[in-house]
Amino acid sequence: QMIYIKSIFTALGAISGIYFVLYISFYLGRTNILRGIFLACGQASLFILIFHVFISTLMYRSFSGLNGGRIELWFVIAVFLISILIPLLIKKVVEKSKLLSLLYFPIKPKNTISEN
């Protein structure tokens, strides 16, 4: 059980951490390349959520055999990137297939009434 003796410092640390992340995110989102990457990942978030655990587990087991069981930084980065890039590719395949689109994307109503 954690006991916070100086709870005001804990709260200030959490608030400053949140502010720092928002500040960095704001400036990262202003660069065109990173904005495109963030948009692609955001639009494919359902596919990343569905497939990343399976893919990262598979890649971890595959790369562990190549690396002799040692975990290094390049290993973690490679597994992370592959577990994000493959769901992005799966999303592209689903977009091109009418059958898979019916299974993964919401059905758009044909007749909608728009209010002005």
C-alpha positions in Angstrom: 0.0 0.0 0.0 1.4 3.4 -1.0 1.2 6.2 1.5 1.7 9.7 0.1 3.1 11.9 2.8 3.5 15.0 0.7 0.4 14.7 -1.5 0.6 18.3 -2.8 4.0 17.4 -4.4 2.5 14.3 -5.9 -0.4 16.3 -7.4 1.9 19.0 -8.7 4.2 16.3 -10.3 1.2 14.7 -12.0 -0.1 18.0 -13.3 3.3 19.1 -14.6 3.8 15.8 -16.3 0.4 16.1 -18.0 1.2 19.7 -19.1 4.6 18.5 -20.4 3.1 15.8 -22.5 0.4 18.1 -23.9 3.1 20.7 -24.7 5.3 18.3 -26.6 2.3 16.8 -28.4 1.2 20.2 -29.6 4.6 20.9 -31.2 5.0 17.4 -32.6 1.6 17.7 -34.2 2.7 20.9 -36.0 5.3 19.1 -38.1 3.9 17.7 -41.3 5.6 14.3 -41.2 4.7 13.5 -37.6 1.2 14.8 -38.2 0.7 12.3 -41.0 2.0 9.5 -38.8 -0.3 10.4 -36.0 -3.3 10.7 -38.3 -2.5 7.3 -39.9 -2.2 5.6 -36.5 -5.3 7.4 -35.2 -7.4 6.3 -38.2 -6.1 2.7 -37.8 -6.4 2.6 -34.0 -9.1 -0.2 -34.1 -6.8 -2.4 -36.2 -3.8 -1.6 -34.0 -5.9 -2.5 -30.9 -7.2 -5.7 -32.4 -3.9 -7.1 -33.9 -0.9 -5.6 -32.0 -0.9 -8.1 -29.1 -0.9 -11.1 -31.4 1.7 -9.6 -33.8 4.0 -8.3 -31.1 3.9 -11.7 -29.3 4.7 -13.5 -32.6 7.5 -11.0 -33.4 8.9 -11.3 -29.9 9.1 -15.1 -30.2 10.6 -14.9 -33.7 13.3 -12.3 -32.8 14.1 -14.0 -29.5 15.5 -17.0 -31.4 17.6 -14.7 -33.6 19.0 -12.8 -30.6 19.8 -15.7 -28.3 17.1 -14.7 -25.8 18.7 -11.3 -25.0 16.5 -8.2 -25.0 18.2 -5.1 -26.5 16.9 -1.7 -27.5 16.9 -2.4 -31.2 14.9 -5.6 -30.5 12.2 -3.7 -28.6 12.0 -0.9 -31.2 11.8 -3.4 -34.0 8.9 -5.4 -32.4 7.1 -2.2 -31.6 7.3 -0.8 -35.1 6.3 -4.1 -36.7 3.4 -4.4 -34.4 2.2 -1.0 -35.5 3.0 -1.2 -39.2 1.3 -4.6 -39.9 -2.1 -3.4 -38.6 -1.7 -0.3 -40.8 -1.2 -2.7 -43.8 -4.2 -4.8 -42.6 -6.3 -1.7 -42.6 -5.3 -0.9 -46.2 -6.3 -4.4 -47.3 -9.6 -4.2 -45.5 -10.3 -0.9 -47.2 -9.9 -2.4 -50.6 -12.0 -5.5 -49.9 -15.8 -5.0 -49.9 -16.4 -8.2 -47.8 -13.8 -7.3 -45.2 -15.1 -3.7 -45.1 -18.5 -5.0 -44.2 -17.0 -6.8 -41.2 -14.7 -4.1 -39.9 -16.3 -0.8 -40.8 -19.7 0.6 -39.9 -22.4 0.5 -42.5 -23.2 3.9 -43.8 -26.9 4.7 -44.2 -27.9 5.4 -47.8 -30.7 8.0 -47.1 -29.9 10.5 -44.4 -31.8 13.7 -43.6 -29.6 16.6 -42.8 -30.8 19.4 -40.7 -29.8 22.9 -41.6 
